[in-house]
């Protein structure tokens, strides 16, 4: 196996593992499943996690090392910089990136990896160090978002944007990009150097809950109600406020018929709970901040209707889990002008899901939930079509196997090159 340094932003789904010093990730399966494969197969694997202020709540004033069981090397945490004054925040951000870059370079010099696997959260380090070292760099992108598009489509003369565009065009050994429906194709064509190999991968499907697990989420209170489920961060980009508004209207229209289950955490949580209480609908909503992957799957399997309102693509991990469990799904229409969800339409054919005009089409969402709630036969037909889609997609194990094969091929190429020299 090749010696690998894996560099990733410290995601919220990994924070608890670092705080408790026990490897129990609660999210980002794209990241943690690859880490698990590397640590189990490879004794020469080192993990670096970088704290990016504004994305992480982990209090790490200085760099530190964490020793976790089954990791052959300590996990190194690179701290962020939190200035006292707002006007210094941008300067501090740049200084943080420079310091992270220097520390990553030091790790490369000391560890002598065969491959550096580095995510978009560390784009400066990836773009600069891939040019300054002879180590193959694999640049990992988890979908394309508006800020990334703005750098390429509306570049301007900002020094930071110019540097980022230069970093995107670095001579990476490979770029692996998650196909999450966010319209990645156009961005990849514009942003990357033409000679760089690009691999676009849909994330894997989880193992479905066993039949013995199906009894979970419908307790005595909700068993006779139609369960409508939302899974995702409680943020503007995920459309959770629109979901809550639609469910409040439905409960006004059909009191005591629908129950909303919201799984996720985020900045809008308290505001939405207060809104529901003010509307007098607290009895018909349930919020679950953190659940294990198996628990989420069980909730999905017992749901009557699943709603996803992602503004930037609907092939998210949560939606793939909904596909795996054969959910009756409501999604917003694709956005051909940006490419968002064009691929989603190809994967989920006509009739497999109920489409509303947009994330902000609350009236359409109310009609969709009401219509599906009154038509069990249509829900069953949609579930059958979604199950067929699930059969055509690969499992997480196969998905990680493909990503590992890319690293192994790069390592073999490097070894041949070294022998020839």
N, C-alpha and C positions, 0 to 999 in steps of 0.2 A: 504493500500500500504506500502511496506517496505521503510525504510529510506535508501537512496542510496547516496553514494559519487561516483561521476563519475570523473575519472582522465584521461585526454587526453593531448597529445601533442597539442600545439597551431598550427593547420593546417592553411595553407594560406587561405583556404576558410572560416575560422572563423575570420581572422584578421580584416577584415573591420568592422564586428559587434563589435569587441572590441574597435577599434579605434573610431568609430562613436558613441559607447555606445548605439547601437540600434540593435536588433536581426534580421539581414538580411543575413544569411549565403549564400555564393555564390558557395560552393563546398562541397566535402566530404559528400554526402548524407547518407552514412553508419553511420557517426557520428552524423550529425545534426538532422536526423530524429529520432534517439533514444533519443537524448537530448530533442527534442520537445515533444515526447511522455511522457517522465518522468516529464518534467516541467508542462505539462498540467494536468497530472493525480495525481501528487504527491507533496504535500506541503512540504514534508520532503526530498527534493532533493537538493544536493549541487554539483556545478560544479567547478573543479580545472583544469586550463589549464597551462601546463608547457612549457616555452619557451626553445626550443632546438636550440642553435646557429648553423647556417648552414642550418636549415630548416625554420626558421622564420625570417622575416625582421622587426618584431615589435620591436620598441625601448622601452624596459622596464628595466631600470637600477636597479629598486628595485621592490619588490613584491608590488602588489596593488590589491584593490578590486573594481569591477565594479558593479554598481547597474543598472540592466536592467529591464524594465517593464515585468511583467508576470513571473519573476523568484522570487521565495519565499525567496531565500537567495542570497546574493551578489556572483558574480563569482570571484573567487580568481585567480589571475595571478601570477605564480611563475617565477621570472626573470631568465635569463641565465647569463653566465659569459663570457665576451669578453676580453681576455688578449691582451695587446699591442704587445707582441712579439710572433712570430710564434712558437718558441720552447716551449713556455709555454701552447700552446693550448690544448695538450693532458692532461696535469696535470689539467688545468682549467676545462676540460670536466668532469674528474673524481670528482673534487670538486663540480661541479654543480650537478652531480647526487646524491652525498652524501647530499648536502643541500636540493635538491628536496625531497629526501627520508625522511629527518628529518621533513620537513614541512608537507608532506603528513601524516606522523605518528602523528604529532600534531593535524591535522584536524580530524583524526580518533578518537583520545582520547577526543577531545572536542565535536565532533558531535555525537558520539556513533551510527554509521550507522549499519543497518542490513546486508548490502552488500556493498562491494567496487568493483566497475566496473572500470578496469584499462587497458590501452592499451599498446601495445608492445613498444611504445616510452618511457615508464616508466618501463621497464622490471626489472631493478635493484630493484626499490621500490616494485614492485609486488612480486618478488621472495623472498625478505628478509622479508617484512612486513607480507606476508601471512603465514610465519613461526613464526613470533613473536607475532601475535595477534590471537584472537579467531574469528575474523570476517571473514565470507566467502568471498573469493576473486574470481571474475570472470575475467579471463585474456582474453583480446580481441586482436585478431591478424587479420590484414587486408591483407592477402596474404603472401606468402613466397618469399623472394628476395635473390639474390646471397650472400650478406653479412651474412644473417641468415644461409644459407646452409654451408657457409665456416666455421662457428663456429662449426657446427655439423660434417660435412664431413671431414674437414681438421683442426682438433682442435688445435694441437700444445700445447705449454705450456705457452702461454701468460696468465698472471694472469687475465686480463680483460675477455678473452674468457672462461677461467675456471670458473670465477664467473658467466658469462652469462649462461653457460651450467647448472650450479647449479641452477640458477634462473628459467630456463625453466622447471626443474624437481621438482618445488615446489608443495606442496599439495593443488593446487587450487580446489575450489569447482566446477569449470567448466572452460573450455576453449572454446570460440566461435571463429571460424575462417572463414573468408570470402572465399568462393570458387570462386576464380577469374581466374582459369585456370593456376595458377602459379606452379602447382605440389605440392600442400600442403600435400597430403597424406603421402608421404615418409618422409617428414620432421617431421610431427606431430608424426609419429610412432617412430622415432629415438629420438626426442628432449624431449618429455613429459614423465612424470611418468605414468606408465601403468594403475594405478588405477583412474586417473583423467578422468571424463566424458568430451568427446569432441563432439562439435556440429559444423558441416560444413554447411554453409549456402550460397547459391547464393543470391546476392543482388536482390532487387525487381525491377519490371518494373514500370515506371512512367505512369501516365494517359496520353493517347495519346491526341494531340491537337484536338480541335473541328474542324469541317469542315470550320467554319468561319475564322479559323486562317491559313488556308493553303496558303493564297495568299502572305505570307510575302516575303521570301528571294529573289525571282526572280524579280529583278527590270528591267527596260527597257534595261539596258546594258547586262544582263545575261539571259533574258527570252528565247532567241533563242539558247543558248549554252547548252552543256551538263555539268551539275554541279557535280563536284567531291569534296566530303567533307572529311576533316580530323579533328577529335576532340581529343585533348589530350595535355598534357604538351609539350612544345617545348624543349625537351631534348633528349639526345642520346637514352635513354631506350625506347622511344616511336617511334623511327624511322622517325621522322619528316623530317630530312635532306634527307633521301632516298625518301620520298614522294615528296619533292620539286624538287629533281633532276629528278625524273620520269616525273613529270608534265612539267618541262622545256623541256625535250626531246620530249614529246608528242606535246607541242606547236610548237616546231621546225618542227615536222612531219605533224601536222594538225593545221596550224595557224588559229586562230579565230573559233575553234570548241569546245574547252573545257575551263571551268572556274573553278579554284580551290578555295575553301573556307576553310580556316584554322582557327579553333576556339581553343584558348588556349594561355597560356603565358609561358615564360621560358627563359633560358639563351641564347638559339640559335636564338631568334626572330630577333634581329637586323642583325645578320650575314646572316640569310636566306633572309631577305628583301633586303639586299645589293646584294646578289647573284642573286636574281630575277631581280633586276634593271640592273645589269651588263649584264644579258642575254637578256635584252630588252623585258621582259615578264611581266612587272609590271601591265599592263592593264588586265592581265588574272589571277590575284591572288587577294584575299582579306583576310586580317588578322583581326580577331575579338578577342581582348584580354580577355574581360570578358563579358559574356552574362548570362542572367537568364536561369534557367532550361527550362522554357516554350519557350523561344526564341530559345534555342538549339534544342528542339524538333521540332519546326516549320521549322528550317533550314534542319534538317534531313528528315522531311517528304517531303520537296520539292527537295531533292537531287536525282540525277540520279544514282550516284555511291558513296558508302561510303568505305573508306580505313582505316584499322586499322593495325598498324605495331608494336604492343606492343611486346617487346622482352621477357617479363616475364609472359605472360598470356593474353588471349583475351576474358575473361569474365568480363571486366572492366565495370564500371558504364556507360561510354560513349557507349560501345558496346551494353549493355543491352538497352539503349535508342534507339540505331539504330535498334535493334531487335523489340522493341515495336512499332516503326514507320514503320516497314516492309521495311527496306533498302535493296538494292542490295549491298552485302558486299564482299570485297576482304580482305583475311586474310593470314598470313603465315601458313605453315604447322606446325603440332604439333611436339614436340621434345620428343620422347619416352625415350631417355636416361636420361632426367631430370624429365619427367612427365609433362612438360609444355604443356598445351592445349590438353592433352589426354581426359580430361573431356569435354573440348570445342567440340571436335569431336563427343562425344556422344550426346551432346545437339543439335548441329547444324549438321544434317545428310548430307550425300553426296549429292551434287547438291544444297544445300541451300546457300552455299558460294563458291566463286572462290578462290582457294588456290594457292599461289606462294611458291617457295621453302623455302624462309627465308626472314627475314626483309631486308637483304642486297641484295636480288635478284632484283636489279633495272630493269634489262632487262625483267625479268618475270613480274614485275609490269607494265612496259610500255605495254607489250603484253596484259596483263589482261585488263587494262583500255581501250586500243584501241579496243580489241575484244568486250568487253561489250558495249563500246560506239557505235559500229556499229551494234549491235544486240539488238534492243529493246525487241524482243520477249523473248530472254534469260533473260534479266533483269526482265521482268514481271514474268517469271517462278520462278526465284530465290526469288523475293519478296513474291510470294504466299507461298513458302516453309518456308520462315522466319516468315511470319504471323502465320503459323501453330505452329511454335516453340513458338511464343509469347503467344499463347493461353494455352500452357502447363506450363508456368512459372507463379509465383505468383506476385501479386501487392506488392508495398512497404508497404501498410497497413497490409496485411497478413504477410509479412516478419517480420515487427516490432512486430506484435502480437506474433509470435513464440518466438522472443527473449525476450519479456516481460514475456512470460509464464515460461521461464527458471528462471528468477529472482524471480517470484512469488513462484515457486516451491521450490527454495532454501530458501526463507524467511520462508515458511511454515515449512520446515524441521528444520530450526533453532529454530522456536518457539516451536515445539514439543520437541526438544532436551532440551531447557531451562525449559519447564514444567516438564520434566522427572527428571531434577536435582532439 
